[in-house]
Amino acid sequence: MSISIDDVKHIAKLARIELREDELEKFRADLNKILGYIEVLKTVNTDGVEPLAQVTGLQNAFREDQSENSGLQKDIVKNAPESERGFIKVKKVF
């Protein structure tokens, strides 16, 4: 399979990138090389190979979402120029 200049223009439009006329041929050649490499990868025998989602073996470390009442909130609000009902009062942005 070979990519044409029109294909490159279409891909660029879908990706919302602007390519100059002198860049079209370079990207056409690059995309053809990528597709050629994919064809090589298709020839690799993967029988008996389990699919992988990742190779490092790392797992997410989740923890409960707990708040800590350190007592700092009252001190911080107390030092604010203006506060209301336990919150710092600020000027409107717009």
PDB file of N, CA, C and O in Angstrom:
ATOM      1  N   MET A   1       0.855  -1.183   0.000  1.00  0.00           N
ATOM      2  CA  MET A   1       0.000   0.000   0.000  1.00  0.00           C
ATOM      3  C   MET A   1       0.890   1.231   0.000  1.00  0.00           C
ATOM      4  O   MET A   1       1.889   1.291   0.718  1.00  0.00           O
ATOM      5  N   SER A   2       0.527   2.190  -0.795  1.00  0.00           N
ATOM      6  CA  SER A   2       1.304   3.411  -0.900  1.00  0.00           C
ATOM      7  C   SER A   2       0.401   4.614  -0.652  1.00  0.00           C
ATOM      8  O   SER A   2      -0.750   4.648  -1.087  1.00  0.00           O
ATOM      9  N   ILE A   3       0.933   5.575   0.040  1.00  0.00           N
ATOM     10  CA  ILE A   3       0.200   6.800   0.364  1.00  0.00           C
ATOM     11  C   ILE A   3       0.451   7.817  -0.748  1.00  0.00           C
ATOM     12  O   ILE A   3       1.587   8.012  -1.180  1.00  0.00           O
ATOM     13  N   SER A   4      -0.613   8.457  -1.200  1.00  0.00           N
ATOM     14  CA  SER A   4      -0.473   9.489  -2.225  1.00  0.00           C
ATOM     15  C   SER A   4      -0.427  10.874  -1.572  1.00  0.00           C
ATOM     16  O   SER A   4      -0.682  11.022  -0.377  1.00  0.00           O
ATOM     17  N   ILE A   5      -0.100  11.864  -2.369  1.00  0.00           N
ATOM     18  CA  ILE A   5      -0.081  13.249  -1.881  1.00  0.00           C
ATOM     19  C   ILE A   5      -1.482  13.649  -1.420  1.00  0.00           C
ATOM     20  O   ILE A   5      -1.633  14.361  -0.427  1.00  0.00           O
ATOM     21  N   ASP A   6      -2.514  13.188  -2.149  1.00  0.00           N
ATOM     22  CA  ASP A   6      -3.892  13.497  -1.744  1.00  0.00           C
ATOM     23  C   ASP A   6      -4.215  12.876  -0.391  1.00  0.00           C
ATOM     24  O   ASP A   6      -4.927  13.477   0.414  1.00  0.00           O
ATOM     25  N   ASP A   7      -3.689  11.660  -0.130  1.00  0.00           N
ATOM     26  CA  ASP A   7      -3.880  11.019   1.174  1.00  0.00           C
ATOM     27  C   ASP A   7      -3.224  11.841   2.278  1.00  0.00           C
ATOM     28  O   ASP A   7      -3.791  12.014   3.357  1.00  0.00           O
ATOM     29  N   VAL A   8      -2.025  12.344   1.997  1.00  0.00           N
ATOM     30  CA  VAL A   8      -1.316  13.166   2.988  1.00  0.00           C
ATOM     31  C   VAL A   8      -2.109  14.436   3.275  1.00  0.00           C
ATOM     32  O   VAL A   8      -2.222  14.854   4.427  1.00  0.00           O
ATOM     33  N   LYS A   9      -2.655  15.046   2.233  1.00  0.00           N
ATOM     34  CA  LYS A   9      -3.473  16.254   2.429  1.00  0.00           C
ATOM     35  C   LYS A   9      -4.703  15.933   3.277  1.00  0.00           C
ATOM     36  O   LYS A   9      -5.080  16.711   4.154  1.00  0.00           O
ATOM     37  N   HIS A  10      -5.324  14.785   3.012  1.00  0.00           N
ATOM     38  CA  HIS A  10      -6.519  14.394   3.768  1.00  0.00           C
ATOM     39  C   HIS A  10      -6.167  14.129   5.236  1.00  0.00           C
ATOM     40  O   HIS A  10      -6.886  14.562   6.136  1.00  0.00           O
ATOM     41  N   ILE A  11      -5.064  13.419   5.473  1.00  0.00           N
ATOM     42  CA  ILE A  11      -4.623  13.134   6.848  1.00  0.00           C
ATOM     43  C   ILE A  11      -4.298  14.440   7.576  1.00  0.00           C
ATOM     44  O   ILE A  11      -4.651  14.609   8.743  1.00  0.00           O
ATOM     45  N   ALA A  12      -3.632  15.349   6.892  1.00  0.00           N
ATOM     46  CA  ALA A  12      -3.294  16.644   7.498  1.00  0.00           C
ATOM     47  C   ALA A  12      -4.561  17.421   7.844  1.00  0.00           C
ATOM     48  O   ALA A  12      -4.630  18.082   8.880  1.00  0.00           O
ATOM     49  N   LYS A  13      -5.559  17.336   6.972  1.00  0.00           N
ATOM     50  CA  LYS A  13      -6.824  18.026   7.251  1.00  0.00           C
ATOM     51  C   LYS A  13      -7.509  17.421   8.473  1.00  0.00           C
ATOM     52  O   LYS A  13      -8.015  18.145   9.330  1.00  0.00           O
ATOM     53  N   LEU A  14      -7.522  16.077   8.549  1.00  0.00           N
ATOM     54  CA  LEU A  14      -8.125  15.416   9.698  1.00  0.00           C
ATOM     55  C   LEU A  14      -7.389  15.748  10.994  1.00  0.00           C
ATOM     56  O   LEU A  14      -8.006  15.886  12.050  1.00  0.00           O
ATOM     57  N   ALA A  15      -6.064  15.876  10.905  1.00  0.00           N
ATOM     58  CA  ALA A  15      -5.251  16.194  12.078  1.00  0.00           C
ATOM     59  C   ALA A  15      -5.233  17.689  12.364  1.00  0.00           C
ATOM     60  O   ALA A  15      -4.665  18.133  13.362  1.00  0.00           O
ATOM     61  N   ARG A  16      -5.852  18.454  11.488  1.00  0.00           N
ATOM     62  CA  ARG A  16      -5.904  19.901  11.610  1.00  0.00           C
ATOM     63  C   ARG A  16      -4.514  20.524  11.711  1.00  0.00           C
ATOM     64  O   ARG A  16      -4.237  21.366  12.565  1.00  0.00           O
ATOM     65  N   ILE A  17      -3.645  20.066  10.790  1.00  0.00           N
ATOM     66  CA  ILE A  17      -2.321  20.672  10.684  1.00  0.00           C
ATOM     67  C   ILE A  17      -2.152  21.204   9.272  1.00  0.00           C
ATOM     68  O   ILE A  17      -2.670  20.630   8.314  1.00  0.00           O
ATOM     69  N   GLU A  18      -1.440  22.281   9.154  1.00  0.00           N
ATOM     70  CA  GLU A  18      -1.204  22.871   7.847  1.00  0.00           C
ATOM     71  C   GLU A  18       0.167  22.433   7.360  1.00  0.00           C
ATOM     72  O   GLU A  18       1.163  22.567   8.072  1.00  0.00           O
ATOM     73  N   LEU A  19       0.209  21.913   6.150  1.00  0.00           N
ATOM     74  CA  LEU A  19       1.468  21.511   5.543  1.00  0.00           C
ATOM     75  C   LEU A  19       1.705  22.360   4.308  1.00  0.00           C
ATOM     76  O   LEU A  19       0.797  22.585   3.508  1.00  0.00           O
ATOM     77  N   ARG A  20       2.942  22.832   4.162  1.00  0.00           N
ATOM     78  CA  ARG A  20       3.311  23.558   2.958  1.00  0.00           C
ATOM     79  C   ARG A  20       3.491  22.540   1.828  1.00  0.00           C
ATOM     80  O   ARG A  20       3.657  21.348   2.087  1.00  0.00           O
ATOM     81  N   GLU A  21       3.460  22.997   0.606  1.00  0.00           N
ATOM     82  CA  GLU A  21       3.601  22.109  -0.548  1.00  0.00           C
ATOM     83  C   GLU A  21       4.933  21.346  -0.507  1.00  0.00           C
ATOM     84  O   GLU A  21       4.993  20.182  -0.904  1.00  0.00           O
ATOM     85  N   ASP A  22       5.994  21.998  -0.030  1.00  0.00           N
ATOM     86  CA  ASP A  22       7.298  21.324   0.012  1.00  0.00           C
ATOM     87  C   ASP A  22       7.358  20.255   1.114  1.00  0.00           C
ATOM     88  O   ASP A  22       8.241  19.398   1.083  1.00  0.00           O
ATOM     89  N   GLU A  23       6.457  20.289   2.064  1.00  0.00           N
ATOM     90  CA  GLU A  23       6.433  19.296   3.131  1.00  0.00           C
ATOM     91  C   GLU A  23       5.638  18.046   2.764  1.00  0.00           C
ATOM     92  O   GLU A  23       5.831  16.989   3.364  1.00  0.00           O
ATOM     93  N   LEU A  24       4.750  18.163   1.786  1.00  0.00           N
ATOM     94  CA  LEU A  24       3.868  17.055   1.439  1.00  0.00           C
ATOM     95  C   LEU A  24       4.655  15.810   1.024  1.00  0.00           C
ATOM     96  O   LEU A  24       4.351  14.708   1.479  1.00  0.00           O
ATOM     97  N   GLU A  25       5.654  15.975   0.173  1.00  0.00           N
ATOM     98  CA  GLU A  25       6.436  14.821  -0.293  1.00  0.00           C
ATOM     99  C   GLU A  25       7.219  14.179   0.836  1.00  0.00           C
ATOM    100  O   GLU A  25       7.327  12.954   0.902  1.00  0.00           O
ATOM    101  N   LYS A  26       7.771  15.001   1.731  1.00  0.00           N
ATOM    102  CA  LYS A  26       8.521  14.460   2.870  1.00  0.00           C
ATOM    103  C   LYS A  26       7.611  13.603   3.749  1.00  0.00           C
ATOM    104  O   LYS A  26       7.988  12.498   4.140  1.00  0.00           O
ATOM    105  N   PHE A  27       6.416  14.108   4.061  1.00  0.00           N
ATOM    106  CA  PHE A  27       5.496  13.364   4.902  1.00  0.00           C
ATOM    107  C   PHE A  27       4.946  12.132   4.178  1.00  0.00           C
ATOM    108  O   PHE A  27       4.674  11.113   4.813  1.00  0.00           O
ATOM    109  N   ARG A  28       4.782  12.218   2.852  1.00  0.00           N
ATOM    110  CA  ARG A  28       4.344  11.057   2.091  1.00  0.00           C
ATOM    111  C   ARG A  28       5.378   9.941   2.200  1.00  0.00           C
ATOM    112  O   ARG A  28       5.032   8.780   2.422  1.00  0.00           O
ATOM    113  N   ALA A  29       6.643  10.300   2.044  1.00  0.00           N
ATOM    114  CA  ALA A  29       7.706   9.303   2.159  1.00  0.00           C
ATOM    115  C   ALA A  29       7.769   8.731   3.570  1.00  0.00           C
ATOM    116  O   ALA A  29       7.927   7.522   3.738  1.00  0.00           O
ATOM    117  N   ASP A  30       7.646   9.584   4.585  1.00  0.00           N
ATOM    118  CA  ASP A  30       7.688   9.115   5.980  1.00  0.00           C
ATOM    119  C   ASP A  30       6.536   8.156   6.279  1.00  0.00           C
ATOM    120  O   ASP A  30       6.734   7.113   6.903  1.00  0.00           O
ATOM    121  N   LEU A  31       5.347   8.512   5.833  1.00  0.00           N
ATOM    122  CA  LEU A  31       4.190   7.650   6.077  1.00  0.00           C
ATOM    123  C   LEU A  31       4.325   6.317   5.347  1.00  0.00           C
ATOM    124  O   LEU A  31       3.930   5.278   5.878  1.00  0.00           O
ATOM    125  N   ASN A  32       4.876   6.337   4.141  1.00  0.00           N
ATOM    126  CA  ASN A  32       5.094   5.088   3.408  1.00  0.00           C
ATOM    127  C   ASN A  32       6.116   4.202   4.124  1.00  0.00           C
ATOM    128  O   ASN A  32       5.965   2.980   4.135  1.00  0.00           O
ATOM    129  N   LYS A  33       7.147   4.795   4.716  1.00  0.00           N
ATOM    130  CA  LYS A  33       8.124   4.014   5.486  1.00  0.00           C
ATOM    131  C   LYS A  33       7.463   3.374   6.708  1.00  0.00           C
ATOM    132  O   LYS A  33       7.727   2.216   7.030  1.00  0.00           O
ATOM    133  N   ILE A  34       6.601   4.140   7.386  1.00  0.00           N
ATOM    134  CA  ILE A  34       5.899   3.621   8.564  1.00  0.00           C
ATOM    135  C   ILE A  34       5.008   2.451   8.166  1.00  0.00           C
ATOM    136  O   ILE A  34       5.002   1.417   8.834  1.00  0.00           O
ATOM    137  N   LEU A  35       4.256   2.615   7.078  1.00  0.00           N
ATOM    138  CA  LEU A  35       3.382   1.530   6.625  1.00  0.00           C
ATOM    139  C   LEU A  35       4.194   0.317   6.188  1.00  0.00           C
ATOM    140  O   LEU A  35       3.767  -0.820   6.392  1.00  0.00           O
ATOM    141  N   GLY A  36       5.360   0.548   5.588  1.00  0.00           N
ATOM    142  CA  GLY A  36       6.233  -0.558   5.204  1.00  0.00           C
ATOM    143  C   GLY A  36       6.712  -1.323   6.421  1.00  0.00           C
ATOM    144  O   GLY A  36       6.773  -2.552   6.397  1.00  0.00           O
ATOM    145  N   TYR A  37       7.051  -0.616   7.476  1.00  0.00           N
ATOM    146  CA  TYR A  37       7.494  -1.275   8.704  1.00  0.00           C
ATOM    147  C   TYR A  37       6.354  -2.068   9.343  1.00  0.00           C
ATOM    148  O   TYR A  37       6.580  -3.144   9.896  1.00  0.00           O
ATOM    149  N   ILE A  38       5.154  -1.550   9.268  1.00  0.00           N
ATOM    150  CA  ILE A  38       3.996  -2.280   9.800  1.00  0.00           C
ATOM    151  C   ILE A  38       3.802  -3.579   9.029  1.00  0.00           C
ATOM    152  O   ILE A  38       3.462  -4.607   9.615  1.00  0.00           O
ATOM    153  N   GLU A  39       4.015  -3.536   7.719  1.00  0.00           N
ATOM    154  CA  GLU A  39       3.911  -4.763   6.916  1.00  0.00           C
ATOM    155  C   GLU A  39       4.949  -5.783   7.370  1.00  0.00           C
ATOM    156  O   GLU A  39       4.658  -6.979   7.412  1.00  0.00           O
ATOM    157  N   VAL A  40       6.157  -5.332   7.709  1.00  0.00           N
ATOM    158  CA  VAL A  40       7.190  -6.233   8.224  1.00  0.00           C
ATOM    159  C   VAL A  40       6.739  -6.843   9.551  1.00  0.00           C
ATOM    160  O   VAL A  40       6.919  -8.039   9.779  1.00  0.00           O
ATOM    161  N   LEU A  41       6.156  -6.026  10.419  1.00  0.00           N
ATOM    162  CA  LEU A  41       5.688  -6.521  11.716  1.00  0.00           C
ATOM    163  C   LEU A  41       4.574  -7.553  11.560  1.00  0.00           C
ATOM    164  O   LEU A  41       4.444  -8.456  12.386  1.00  0.00           O
ATOM    165  N   LYS A  42       3.776  -7.423  10.514  1.00  0.00           N
ATOM    166  CA  LYS A  42       2.692  -8.380  10.291  1.00  0.00           C
ATOM    167  C   LYS A  42       3.219  -9.778  10.000  1.00  0.00           C
ATOM    168  O   LYS A  42       2.504 -10.760  10.200  1.00  0.00           O
ATOM    169  N   THR A  43       4.464  -9.882   9.530  1.00  0.00           N
ATOM    170  CA  THR A  43       5.024 -11.190   9.181  1.00  0.00           C
ATOM    171  C   THR A  43       5.566 -11.940  10.389  1.00  0.00           C
ATOM    172  O   THR A  43       5.900 -13.119  10.280  1.00  0.00           O
ATOM    173  N   VAL A  44       5.661 -11.278  11.540  1.00  0.00           N
ATOM    174  CA  VAL A  44       6.211 -11.910  12.741  1.00  0.00           C
ATOM    175  C   VAL A  44       5.211 -12.928  13.283  1.00  0.00           C
ATOM    176  O   VAL A  44       4.021 -12.641  13.412  1.00  0.00           O
ATOM    177  N   ASN A  45       5.717 -14.124  13.598  1.00  0.00           N
ATOM    178  CA  ASN A  45       4.875 -15.181  14.146  1.00  0.00           C
ATOM    179  C   ASN A  45       4.612 -14.896  15.623  1.00  0.00           C
ATOM    180  O   ASN A  45       5.544 -14.880  16.427  1.00  0.00           O
ATOM    181  N   THR A  46       3.364 -14.673  15.978  1.00  0.00           N
ATOM    182  CA  THR A  46       2.997 -14.362  17.358  1.00  0.00           C
ATOM    183  C   THR A  46       2.134 -15.454  17.974  1.00  0.00           C
ATOM    184  O   THR A  46       1.453 -15.219  18.971  1.00  0.00           O
ATOM    185  N   ASP A  47       2.159 -16.630  17.395  1.00  0.00           N
ATOM    186  CA  ASP A  47       1.391 -17.746  17.957  1.00  0.00           C
ATOM    187  C   ASP A  47       1.887 -18.059  19.357  1.00  0.00           C
ATOM    188  O   ASP A  47       3.090 -18.203  19.575  1.00  0.00           O
ATOM    189  N   GLY A  48       0.973 -18.165  20.299  1.00  0.00           N
ATOM    190  CA  GLY A  48       1.326 -18.511  21.669  1.00  0.00           C
ATOM    191  C   GLY A  48       1.850 -17.346  22.499  1.00  0.00           C
ATOM    192  O   GLY A  48       2.266 -17.545  23.640  1.00  0.00           O
ATOM    193  N   VAL A  49       1.837 -16.150  21.956  1.00  0.00           N
ATOM    194  CA  VAL A  49       2.307 -14.971  22.695  1.00  0.00           C
ATOM    195  C   VAL A  49       1.094 -14.254  23.270  1.00  0.00           C
ATOM    196  O   VAL A  49       0.181 -13.864  22.542  1.00  0.00           O
ATOM    197  N   GLU A  50       1.102 -14.089  24.578  1.00  0.00           N
ATOM    198  CA  GLU A  50      -0.006 -13.397  25.247  1.00  0.00           C
ATOM    199  C   GLU A  50       0.062 -11.897  24.968  1.00  0.00           C
ATOM    200  O   GLU A  50       1.149 -11.321  24.989  1.00  0.00           O
ATOM    201  N   PRO A  51      -1.084 -11.252  24.705  1.00  0.00           N
ATOM    202  CA  PRO A  51      -1.088  -9.796  24.517  1.00  0.00           C
ATOM    203  C   PRO A  51      -0.701  -9.088  25.813  1.00  0.00           C
ATOM    204  O   PRO A  51      -1.042  -9.542  26.906  1.00  0.00           O
ATOM    205  N   LEU A  52       0.011  -7.981  25.680  1.00  0.00           N
ATOM    206  CA  LEU A  52       0.448  -7.203  26.843  1.00  0.00           C
ATOM    207  C   LEU A  52      -0.187  -5.827  26.825  1.00  0.00           C
ATOM    208  O   LEU A  52      -0.333  -5.206  25.772  1.00  0.00           O
ATOM    209  N   ALA A  53      -0.563  -5.363  28.003  1.00  0.00           N
ATOM    210  CA  ALA A  53      -1.022  -3.983  28.147  1.00  0.00           C
ATOM    211  C   ALA A  53       0.146  -3.099  28.541  1.00  0.00           C
ATOM    212  O   ALA A  53       0.167  -1.911  28.222  1.00  0.00           O
ATOM    213  N   GLN A  54       1.118  -3.674  29.233  1.00  0.00           N
ATOM    214  CA  GLN A  54       2.331  -2.965  29.625  1.00  0.00           C
ATOM    215  C   GLN A  54       3.422  -3.992  29.891  1.00  0.00           C
ATOM    216  O   GLN A  54       3.135  -5.175  30.070  1.00  0.00           O
ATOM    217  N   VAL A  55       4.666  -3.545  29.918  1.00  0.00           N
ATOM    218  CA  VAL A  55       5.769  -4.491  30.059  1.00  0.00           C
ATOM    219  C   VAL A  55       6.528  -4.345  31.372  1.00  0.00           C
ATOM    220  O   VAL A  55       7.394  -5.169  31.668  1.00  0.00           O
ATOM    221  N   THR A  56       6.233  -3.333  32.156  1.00  0.00           N
ATOM    222  CA  THR A  56       7.019  -3.086  33.371  1.00  0.00           C
ATOM    223  C   THR A  56       6.541  -3.873  34.570  1.00  0.00           C
ATOM    224  O   THR A  56       7.305  -4.077  35.513  1.00  0.00           O
ATOM    225  N   GLY A  57       5.293  -4.321  34.561  1.00  0.00           N
ATOM    226  CA  GLY A  57       4.759  -5.037  35.705  1.00  0.00           C
ATOM    227  C   GLY A  57       4.266  -4.120  36.819  1.00  0.00           C
ATOM    228  O   GLY A  57       3.826  -4.600  37.864  1.00  0.00           O
ATOM    229  N   LEU A  58       4.333  -2.825  36.612  1.00  0.00           N
ATOM    230  CA  LEU A  58       3.862  -1.888  37.640  1.00  0.00           C
ATOM    231  C   LEU A  58       2.346  -1.915  37.728  1.00  0.00           C
ATOM    232  O   LEU A  58       1.658  -2.153  36.736  1.00  0.00           O
ATOM    233  N   GLN A  59       1.841  -1.672  38.910  1.00  0.00           N
ATOM    234  CA  GLN A  59       0.408  -1.600  39.120  1.00  0.00           C
ATOM    235  C   GLN A  59       0.079  -0.290  39.819  1.00  0.00           C
ATOM    236  O   GLN A  59       0.899   0.268  40.548  1.00  0.00           O
ATOM    237  N   ASN A  60      -1.135   0.185  39.583  1.00  0.00           N
ATOM    238  CA  ASN A  60      -1.567   1.402  40.256  1.00  0.00           C
ATOM    239  C   ASN A  60      -1.694   1.150  41.752  1.00  0.00           C
ATOM    240  O   ASN A  60      -2.165   0.098  42.184  1.00  0.00           O
ATOM    241  N   ALA A  61      -1.271   2.123  42.520  1.00  0.00           N
ATOM    242  CA  ALA A  61      -1.402   2.037  43.979  1.00  0.00           C
ATOM    243  C   ALA A  61      -2.504   3.004  44.398  1.00  0.00           C
ATOM    244  O   ALA A  61      -2.290   4.213  44.483  1.00  0.00           O
ATOM    245  N   PHE A  62      -3.672   2.458  44.654  1.00  0.00           N
ATOM    246  CA  PHE A  62      -4.804   3.285  45.041  1.00  0.00           C
ATOM    247  C   PHE A  62      -4.886   3.373  46.555  1.00  0.00           C
ATOM    248  O   PHE A  62      -4.492   2.446  47.263  1.00  0.00           O
ATOM    249  N   ARG A  63      -5.400   4.490  47.047  1.00  0.00           N
ATOM    250  CA  ARG A  63      -5.630   4.641  48.470  1.00  0.00           C
ATOM    251  C   ARG A  63      -6.971   5.315  48.657  1.00  0.00           C
ATOM    252  O   ARG A  63      -7.505   5.939  47.740  1.00  0.00           O
ATOM    253  N   GLU A  64      -7.495   5.183  49.829  1.00  0.00           N
ATOM    254  CA  GLU A  64      -8.770   5.818  50.134  1.00  0.00           C
ATOM    255  C   GLU A  64      -8.592   7.330  50.115  1.00  0.00           C
ATOM    256  O   GLU A  64      -7.546   7.849  50.505  1.00  0.00           O
ATOM    257  N   ASP A  65      -9.606   8.015  49.664  1.00  0.00           N
ATOM    258  CA  ASP A  65      -9.598   9.470  49.621  1.00  0.00           C
ATOM    259  C   ASP A  65     -10.105   9.986  50.960  1.00  0.00           C
ATOM    260  O   ASP A  65     -11.313  10.067  51.181  1.00  0.00           O
ATOM    261  N   GLN A  66      -9.188  10.334  51.850  1.00  0.00           N
ATOM    262  CA  GLN A  66      -9.550  10.781  53.194  1.00  0.00           C
ATOM    263  C   GLN A  66      -8.972  12.165  53.449  1.00  0.00           C
ATOM    264  O   GLN A  66      -7.836  12.460  53.079  1.00  0.00           O
ATOM    265  N   SER A  67      -9.763  12.994  54.077  1.00  0.00           N
ATOM    266  CA  SER A  67      -9.253  14.310  54.441  1.00  0.00           C
ATOM    267  C   SER A  67      -8.691  14.248  55.856  1.00  0.00           C
ATOM    268  O   SER A  67      -9.134  13.469  56.700  1.00  0.00           O
ATOM    269  N   GLU A  68      -7.717  15.087  56.073  1.00  0.00           N
ATOM    270  CA  GLU A  68      -7.116  15.161  57.410  1.00  0.00           C
ATOM    271  C   GLU A  68      -7.445  16.520  58.001  1.00  0.00           C
ATOM    272  O   GLU A  68      -7.208  17.546  57.364  1.00  0.00           O
ATOM    273  N   ASN A  69      -7.974  16.539  59.184  1.00  0.00           N
ATOM    274  CA  ASN A  69      -8.304  17.792  59.841  1.00  0.00           C
ATOM    275  C   ASN A  69      -7.090  18.220  60.651  1.00  0.00           C
ATOM    276  O   ASN A  69      -6.930  17.842  61.812  1.00  0.00           O
ATOM    277  N   SER A  70      -6.238  19.020  60.013  1.00  0.00           N
ATOM    278  CA  SER A  70      -5.011  19.441  60.690  1.00  0.00           C
ATOM    279  C   SER A  70      -5.208  20.721  61.488  1.00  0.00           C
ATOM    280  O   SER A  70      -4.318  21.132  62.233  1.00  0.00           O
ATOM    281  N   GLY A  71      -6.362  21.351  61.339  1.00  0.00           N
ATOM    282  CA  GLY A  71      -6.616  22.591  62.065  1.00  0.00           C
ATOM    283  C   GLY A  71      -6.041  23.811  61.365  1.00  0.00           C
ATOM    284  O   GLY A  71      -6.188  24.929  61.860  1.00  0.00           O
ATOM    285  N   LEU A  72      -5.400  23.623  60.245  1.00  0.00           N
ATOM    286  CA  LEU A  72      -4.790  24.748  59.539  1.00  0.00           C
ATOM    287  C   LEU A  72      -5.829  25.630  58.844  1.00  0.00           C
ATOM    288  O   LEU A  72      -5.588  26.820  58.640  1.00  0.00           O
ATOM    289  N   GLN A  73      -6.970  25.068  58.482  1.00  0.00           N
ATOM    290  CA  GLN A  73      -7.952  25.845  57.752  1.00  0.00           C
ATOM    291  C   GLN A  73      -8.370  27.079  58.544  1.00  0.00           C
ATOM    292  O   GLN A  73      -8.463  28.170  57.981  1.00  0.00           O
ATOM    293  N   LYS A  74      -8.620  26.924  59.826  1.00  0.00           N
ATOM    294  CA  LYS A  74      -9.053  28.065  60.638  1.00  0.00           C
ATOM    295  C   LYS A  74      -7.959  29.118  60.718  1.00  0.00           C
ATOM    296  O   LYS A  74      -8.240  30.315  60.655  1.00  0.00           O
ATOM    297  N   ASP A  75      -6.702  28.675  60.856  1.00  0.00           N
ATOM    298  CA  ASP A  75      -5.593  29.628  60.918  1.00  0.00           C
ATOM    299  C   ASP A  75      -5.428  30.373  59.594  1.00  0.00           C
ATOM    300  O   ASP A  75      -5.167  31.576  59.578  1.00  0.00           O
ATOM    301  N   ILE A  76      -5.582  29.652  58.491  1.00  0.00           N
ATOM    302  CA  ILE A  76      -5.428  30.281  57.176  1.00  0.00           C
ATOM    303  C   ILE A  76      -6.548  31.285  56.945  1.00  0.00           C
ATOM    304  O   ILE A  76      -6.286  32.404  56.505  1.00  0.00           O
ATOM    305  N   VAL A  77      -7.782  30.912  57.229  1.00  0.00           N
ATOM    306  CA  VAL A  77      -8.921  31.813  57.026  1.00  0.00           C
ATOM    307  C   VAL A  77      -8.812  33.013  57.955  1.00  0.00           C
ATOM    308  O   VAL A  77      -9.190  34.124  57.584  1.00  0.00           O
ATOM    309  N   LYS A  78      -8.303  32.797  59.148  1.00  0.00           N
ATOM    310  CA  LYS A  78      -8.150  33.887  60.118  1.00  0.00           C
ATOM    311  C   LYS A  78      -7.164  34.940  59.598  1.00  0.00           C
ATOM    312  O   LYS A  78      -7.328  36.125  59.888  1.00  0.00           O
ATOM    313  N   ASN A  79      -6.153  34.533  58.842  1.00  0.00           N
ATOM    314  CA  ASN A  79      -5.144  35.454  58.316  1.00  0.00           C
ATOM    315  C   ASN A  79      -5.550  36.104  56.993  1.00  0.00           C
ATOM    316  O   ASN A  79      -4.845  36.988  56.507  1.00  0.00           O
ATOM    317  N   ALA A  80      -6.660  35.690  56.408  1.00  0.00           N
ATOM    318  CA  ALA A  80      -7.110  36.257  55.139  1.00  0.00           C
ATOM    319  C   ALA A  80      -7.695  37.645  55.375  1.00  0.00           C
ATOM    320  O   ALA A  80      -8.265  37.904  56.435  1.00  0.00           O
ATOM    321  N   PRO A  81      -7.559  38.547  54.390  1.00  0.00           N
ATOM    322  CA  PRO A  81      -8.117  39.890  54.553  1.00  0.00           C
ATOM    323  C   PRO A  81      -9.626  39.880  54.766  1.00  0.00           C
ATOM    324  O   PRO A  81     -10.145  40.644  55.579  1.00  0.00           O
ATOM    325  N   GLU A  82     -10.344  38.998  54.021  1.00  0.00           N
ATOM    326  CA  GLU A  82     -11.790  38.878  54.185  1.00  0.00           C
ATOM    327  C   GLU A  82     -12.173  37.404  54.154  1.00  0.00           C
ATOM    328  O   GLU A  82     -11.596  36.615  53.405  1.00  0.00           O
ATOM    329  N   SER A  83     -13.143  37.048  54.970  1.00  0.00           N
ATOM    330  CA  SER A  83     -13.630  35.666  54.962  1.00  0.00           C
ATOM    331  C   SER A  83     -15.122  35.667  55.230  1.00  0.00           C
ATOM    332  O   SER A  83     -15.685  36.624  55.762  1.00  0.00           O
ATOM    333  N   GLU A  84     -15.746  34.560  54.842  1.00  0.00           N
ATOM    334  CA  GLU A  84     -17.179  34.419  55.057  1.00  0.00           C
ATOM    335  C   GLU A  84     -17.493  32.931  55.210  1.00  0.00           C
ATOM    336  O   GLU A  84     -17.169  32.130  54.333  1.00  0.00           O
ATOM    337  N   ARG A  85     -18.123  32.567  56.321  1.00  0.00           N
ATOM    338  CA  ARG A  85     -18.539  31.190  56.617  1.00  0.00           C
ATOM    339  C   ARG A  85     -17.392  30.176  56.459  1.00  0.00           C
ATOM    340  O   ARG A  85     -17.608  29.079  55.943  1.00  0.00           O
ATOM    341  N   GLY A  86     -16.203  30.528  56.889  1.00  0.00           N
ATOM    342  CA  GLY A  86     -15.085  29.606  56.859  1.00  0.00           C
ATOM    343  C   GLY A  86     -14.314  29.563  55.567  1.00  0.00           C
ATOM    344  O   GLY A  86     -13.429  28.723  55.403  1.00  0.00           O
ATOM    345  N   PHE A  87     -14.631  30.456  54.637  1.00  0.00           N
ATOM    346  CA  PHE A  87     -13.947  30.495  53.341  1.00  0.00           C
ATOM    347  C   PHE A  87     -13.299  31.838  53.130  1.00  0.00           C
ATOM    348  O   PHE A  87     -13.760  32.844  53.669  1.00  0.00           O
ATOM    349  N   ILE A  88     -12.222  31.871  52.344  1.00  0.00           N
ATOM    350  CA  ILE A  88     -11.566  33.131  52.006  1.00  0.00           C
ATOM    351  C   ILE A  88     -12.382  33.808  50.936  1.00  0.00           C
ATOM    352  O   ILE A  88     -12.759  33.183  49.945  1.00  0.00           O
ATOM    353  N   LYS A  89     -12.662  35.091  51.129  1.00  0.00           N
ATOM    354  CA  LYS A  89     -13.444  35.852  50.189  1.00  0.00           C
ATOM    355  C   LYS A  89     -12.489  36.586  49.239  1.00  0.00           C
ATOM    356  O   LYS A  89     -11.548  37.245  49.681  1.00  0.00           O
ATOM    357  N   VAL A  90     -12.743  36.466  47.931  1.00  0.00           N
ATOM    358  CA  VAL A  90     -11.891  37.123  46.948  1.00  0.00           C
ATOM    359  C   VAL A  90     -12.751  37.964  46.016  1.00  0.00           C
ATOM    360  O   VAL A  90     -13.973  37.825  45.982  1.00  0.00           O
ATOM    361  N   LYS A  91     -12.090  38.844  45.256  1.00  0.00           N
ATOM    362  CA  LYS A  91     -12.810  39.687  44.309  1.00  0.00           C
ATOM    363  C   LYS A  91     -13.259  38.858  43.132  1.00  0.00           C
ATOM    364  O   LYS A  91     -12.662  37.827  42.818  1.00  0.00           O
ATOM    365  N   LYS A  92     -14.324  39.315  42.475  1.00  0.00           N
ATOM    366  CA  LYS A  92     -14.811  38.639  41.280  1.00  0.00           C
ATOM    367  C   LYS A  92     -13.772  38.743  40.174  1.00  0.00           C
ATOM    368  O   LYS A  92     -13.057  39.739  40.065  1.00  0.00           O
ATOM    369  N   VAL A  93     -13.699  37.696  39.354  1.00  0.00           N
ATOM    370  CA  VAL A  93     -12.724  37.671  38.266  1.00  0.00           C
ATOM    371  C   VAL A  93     -13.251  38.430  37.062  1.00  0.00           C
ATOM    372  O   VAL A  93     -12.464  39.023  36.323  1.00  0.00           O
ATOM    373  N   PHE A  94     -14.549  38.427  36.844  1.00  0.00           N
ATOM    374  CA  PHE A  94     -15.107  39.127  35.687  1.00  0.00           C
ATOM    375  C   PHE A  94     -16.314  39.899  36.035  1.00  0.00           C
ATOM    376  O   PHE A  94     -16.904  40.546  35.169  1.00  0.00           O
TER     377      PHE A  94
END
